[in-house]
Amino acid sequence: MSREFRVDREMGCTRAELLQWLPGATGQAPLTIDGGVVTATTHGGSVRISMEEKAPRRLGSMALPVLAV
């Protein structure tokens, strides 16, 4: 039985913000960054997160970042 799965989401943050949050979100798991892909090594496996910055969402004069993960 495969334990692999894929989830596609959009986040309202920048790449830099996500990279700041990941150590706490992964329990300080070792992270490897290769371009737009971050791999967190965990007990018994790994998690690969791909990220791509998209055009910002505009609400009037406000622009919100969009990060596809």
C-alpha positions as CSV (number, residue, x, y, z in Angstrom):
1,M,0.0,0.0,0.0
2,S,1.5,3.3,-1.1
3,R,1.6,6.1,1.5
4,E,2.2,8.8,-1.2
5,F,-0.4,11.4,-2.0
6,R,-0.6,14.9,-3.5
7,V,-2.3,18.0,-2.3
8,D,-2.4,21.2,-4.3
9,R,-3.1,24.5,-2.5
10,E,-2.6,28.2,-2.8
11,M,-1.3,30.1,0.2
12,G,-1.5,33.8,0.8
13,C,2.2,34.2,1.7
14,T,5.5,34.7,0.0
15,R,8.2,32.0,-0.5
16,A,10.3,33.7,2.1
17,E,7.5,33.6,4.7
18,L,6.8,29.9,4.0
19,L,10.5,29.1,4.4
20,Q,10.5,31.0,7.8
21,W,7.5,28.9,9.0
22,L,8.6,25.5,7.9
23,P,11.1,24.7,10.7
24,G,8.4,25.2,13.3
25,A,5.7,23.5,11.3
26,T,7.9,20.4,10.8
27,G,9.1,20.1,14.4
28,Q,12.6,21.3,13.3
29,A,13.0,18.4,10.8
30,P,16.0,18.7,8.6
31,L,15.1,20.7,5.4
32,T,16.7,20.5,2.0
33,I,16.0,23.3,-0.4
34,D,16.5,22.8,-4.1
35,G,15.1,25.7,-6.1
36,G,11.3,25.6,-5.7
37,V,11.3,22.3,-3.8
38,V,11.7,21.8,-0.1
39,T,12.2,18.3,1.3
40,A,11.6,17.7,5.0
41,T,13.1,14.5,6.4
42,T,10.9,13.0,9.1
43,H,10.7,9.9,11.2
44,G,10.0,7.1,8.7
45,G,10.0,9.2,5.5
46,S,10.0,12.5,3.9
47,V,7.7,15.3,2.7
48,R,8.3,17.2,-0.5
49,I,6.8,20.6,-0.9
50,S,6.9,22.3,-4.3
51,M,6.3,26.0,-4.4
52,E,5.7,28.6,-7.2
53,E,5.0,32.3,-6.8
54,K,1.9,33.4,-8.7
55,A,0.5,36.8,-9.6
56,P,-0.8,38.6,-6.6
57,R,-4.5,38.8,-5.9
58,R,-5.8,42.4,-6.0
59,L,-8.5,43.7,-3.7
60,G,-8.9,47.3,-4.6
61,S,-5.6,49.0,-3.9
62,M,-4.3,46.0,-1.8
63,A,-2.2,43.2,-3.3
64,L,-2.0,39.8,-1.6
65,P,0.8,37.4,-2.4
66,V,-0.1,34.0,-3.8
67,L,2.1,30.9,-3.5
68,A,1.1,27.7,-5.2
69,V,2.2,24.7,-3.0
